Amino acid sequence: MDTEGLLPLRASELAPEIGRRVLPFAALVDFIVLEELVANRGASRKDPLTGKGLQTGAVLRDLIAQRDSAWRAPGYAGLVSAGWMITAPGGYGRLYVSTADESRLRLNEELDAGADLVKVAVEDATTSPANLPVLSTEALRAAVAAAQARGRLVSGHITDARFLQTVVDAGVDDAVHVTWDPVPDTLFRQMIARHIPPVPTLTAFGPSGALAQGQDNLRRLLQLGGTVALGDDYGGLPASRNPHFQLGMPMPEILWMAEAGMSPLQILVAATRNAAHVCGLEVELGTLEAGKTADVLVVNGDPLRDLNALLNVRLVLHRGVVIRNWAA
């Protein structure tokens, strides 16, 4: 991305617009962006941490180093890395562990390599029939405990209600996907009591025909008093294959959330404060407060009245620098 000509923001440039034709709010955070954005998909799955056996692609430490150097310019989006997803050997994910000891060892290697948080997968299939190996309860609990002992958040990947129960019982900090099957109210109440928000990723359920069930799960969670964070599972897939996955403003996810009964305010909070929380960034991002990083999006119109106003962007600030200015 071209960053030439980026300028620091002066308060006087923004203040005249506030309360008139634009609504400023903390820039949106998309929690779920798949590893294909930074990892070569031709890489061997043998050892993504050490590089042993890798034919192409890069090991995690190299990717983190690239993020922290070349990609630090304000014109680049901030990236939070969960490293490689921890799973059973041959399972859904890339970092294979078999025992609790191996789980702790590999997790600490990921964190030492620079991962910001941890993602575990409890998944027996992404398509039918179910036949993938599943991470053992012992290995899962060991990973969660080891990560949280180091002050890192743990995100649990699931698409099935029974495995949602598994990751909640293990103590994850959020659950990714809202599941293709009905979630019991008792499980939602357990998540609410433990402050474990789901990241619905309704966008991911469109191609599988499970969108209606995902929206029903989301609707019932909201009725019980639950909260969610926004993420759309974008993975750099060709638009010809998945036109609802969009780079940029995730409008399909936003509008499907609205269809499920979320108000515009709930959606904006899910996309800002709550998404920053599950990324472990709520101290610096997610709300407009003194002392926080100035990541701000300014739009024409009021998205609290019309969510499509999010597409009418006037100004984009990243780390206090104006990187896009259509208001000039």
Secondary structure, 3 states (H helix, E strand, C coil): CCCCCCEECCHHHHHHHECCCEEEEECCCCCCECHHHCCCCCCCCCCCCCCCCCCCCCCHHHHHHHHHCHHHCCCCCCCCCCCCCEECCCCCCCEECCCHHHHHHHHHHHHHCCCCCEEEECCCCCCCCCCCCCCCHHHHHHHHHHHHHCCCCEEEECCCHHHHHHHHHHCCCEEECCCCCCCCHHHHHHHHHCCCCEECCHHHHCCCCCHHHHHHHHHHHHHCCCCCCCCCCECCCCCCCCCCCCCCCCHHHHHHHHHCCCCHHHHHHHHHHHHHHHCCCCCCCCCCCCCCCCCEEEEECCCCCCHHHHHCEEEEEECCEEEEECCC
